[in-house]
C-alpha cells in the first residue's frame, strides 16, 4: 500500500509558538526609556525571520501580536491588550512584521552568510522597524520629537544588536560545521 505523505501544520505551528515565546521573553529584557523602552525584541524578531523564512517569520510575529492583543502579557513590561497597539510602541510592534519578512527574504538570498551581508540584513531589518515606529511616533508627537525619542537613543543599541546578530549567525554556522 502506497503511503502519501501529507504536509502537516504541526511543525510550523510549534515553530511559530516557540518563536512568539522567544519574542515575548526578549520584550522583558529592556532598558526602561520613555515613551518607548529599548528591548532585545528587534534582534529576536530578525533572527526569527532569518531562521524561519519570510512567510513563517512574519506569521510568527503576527501570532505574537495576536497573543498580546488577546490579553497575554507578552509586550515589554508584561503589557497586553489593545492599548499597547495604540500607544507609542505600536509602530515598532507593527514594524516587526515587515522586518521579520525582510530578514527571511534576504536570508533566502544568502544574505545570512559572510560578515558584511548579515550586517546589512540586520541593519535593513532595523531600518524597516524604525521607519514604522518613527512614522507612528511622528503622528502622535510630531517628527522632531519622534526622532528625538524613538530613533536617536536607540541607534547605539541597534548597532550592538546588529553585531550580536552577525556573531550569532557566524557561531551557528560554526556549530553546524562541527
ABEGO torsion letter per residue (X at the ends): XBBBBBBBAAAAAAAAAAAAAAAAAAAABBBBBOABBBBAAAAAAAAAAAAAEAAAAAAAAAAAAAAAAAGBBABBGGBBEAAAAABAAAAAAAAAAAAAAAAAAAAAAGAABEAAAAAAAAAAAAAAAAAAAAAAAAAAAEAAAAAAAAAAAAAAAAAAAAAAAAAAAAAAAAAAAX
